[in-house]
Amino acid sequence: MTSMSSDPDALLSRIADALERLAPPPAPDTGWLTHPAYVWTGSTARAVERLDAPALDLLRGIDTQKERVVTNVARLAAGHAAHDMLLWGSRGMGKSAVLRAAVRAAQTANPGRVALVQVAQEALSGVTSLFATLGEQDRRFLVFIDDLGFEENDGAGPRLLRSWLEGGVEARPANVRLAVTSNRRAIVSRTMSEQDDPINPRDVVDDRLALADRFGLSIGFHNCDQPSYLAIIAGYAQEFGLEWEPGDALEWSRRRGARSGRVAWQYVNELAGRAGKAI
């Protein structure tokens, strides 16, 4: 009688069983049609059960910018022509917040028709693969790249972005639009020596701004003035039932060295803490 160890079929079966135990479990189904948001890691996506976003009416001091973003995202959700968007400018003025809020509002108006996919800058090299997957879905997606900025010697990143926006072989599919936030309108940084060089060629500057010009909507966000800063706080305070004093709010901004929507929210969080409330 042939022993188990000398039976080739049995040996192969044991090896296959061992390899199966060592293999990682299959990746869970992303469920591209069911969740409000996703995070792309560069090779896989993680579903987000709840899209964290402020109410649109709490975003004060950026009314014009808000209207343009909300209108464009609503068009995307409805299946109409929509633009890729570049939101650029001052830190803490609500660039990413208004995008998330606009998507959530569009999801309320058109349930299930649009989702947000956030991509970190270090995962950009995998976005072409992401586009291939999203293009197969019967849903619309806003691919969101937050706080994007390319260094002067980074040639690959800007080339990727151009290829997605220009309609080349790696362009985003028809059911996908890009939304990028950046502290710089040109996205690509300029060195101080370039800025100070009296013979700096104009076409160098134009080439860098041309990357921003490839977005259908380029929307600037600027530091808020004192009345706008106080109006933002007033809106939050009314929403959460908090008492506050303008002088105290201004002192908070002076200590932080800035006036912005983010600083206003941090002050409101401080007010809630003083009052023993959660927000």
Secondary structure, 3 states (H helix, E strand, C coil): CCCHHHCHHHHHHHHHHHHHHHCCCCCCCCCCCCCCEEEECCCCEEEECCCCCCCHHHCCCCHHHHHHHHHHHHHHHHCCCCCCEEEEECCCCCHHHHHHHHHHHHHHHCCCCEEEEEECHHHHHHHHHHHHHHCCCCCEEEEEECCCCECCCCCHHHHHHHHHHCCCCCCCCCCEEEEEEECCCCCECCCHHHHHCCCCCHHHHHHHHHHHHCCCEEEEECCCCHHHHHHHHHHHHHHHCCCCCHHHHHHHHHHHCCCCHHHHHHHHHHHHHHHCCCC
